[in-house]
Amino acid sequence: MSIPTKESLKQFQPKHSYFIGFDSDGCVFDSMELKHKECFIPNIIKYYDLQPVSKYAREVAEFVNLYSHWRGINRFPGLVMTLEMLKKRPEVRERGINIPDWTPIQKFVDAAPSLGNPALKAAIAKTNDTALKHLLAWSEAVNRDVESMVKGLPPFPHVKESLQKLQNRADMMVVSATPAEALHREWEEHGIDQYVALIAGQELGKKEEQLGLTVQGKYAAGHVLMVGDALGDLKAARAAGALFYPIVPGREDESWRIFNEVIIEQFLSGQYTPDTEAKFLTDFEKALPKTPPWQ
């Protein structure tokens, strides 16, 4: 399967009257904990000289990326948020540790057309900014560690059965903030890439843009569903006028069992309505607080 472009998303032609978008990390694959705790966070500590406050850096980064309202955030704004939140902690201030200036990263995040290494390389070519070069070195180190570490992680139980059940009844797509190369590797490793028509990663912009470009004007109301484990996935669904089904963090197996046994038929028969959706959103939003546990 080739890596799509924004134009190919626009040109996508439905084969079925229903469409489902799936997030990947933490939703289809139980990979969020492994990627962040073993790949992202050790490199944040290493590249941004946070060894003296590694305990607090780890706690903040885990909260931002795994256990909060911002779960699933793109790596670059996630890094900014981690540094900003870390600097505010009294334990860090008391140790007199200098937290790196995140202003250049924030400027890149605000200006970039998409948040991935290609856009970062383009920004470096234009500005020759030292901080952005360091950011790229960190990001590439994360990618190397993900490639070497994240192997043999199967999809959650009931995922493959769900995709098989849907393959001749709905168009399906991966909607993700993960780099496309990693997505293809992971989906192909477990033989589930065959069930989706498109695999879109961070290079194609935010999730709402990926989903919107693909489905806008092509499906009837109530015929598009987004499945995800983060509030960013819900935001993408809302922007595209899609329904949403949450994979609740900490209750992923149960969420997928219900999806496989109940939600698929409800959705394809028009019975998964906003009222039905609302019943699942309460527990989902409770699982993703804005206030960190140390406050």
Helices and strands as residue ranges (DSSP letters): H 6-10, E 19-22, H 32-35, I 36-40, H 41-47, G 51-53, H 54-66, H 75-88, H 90-94, H 103-111, H 117-127, H 130-149, H 159-166, E 171-175, H 180-189, G 193-195, E 198-200, G 202-204, H 207-215, E 224-228, H 231-239, E 243-246, H 252-258, I 259-263, H 264-268, H 274-286
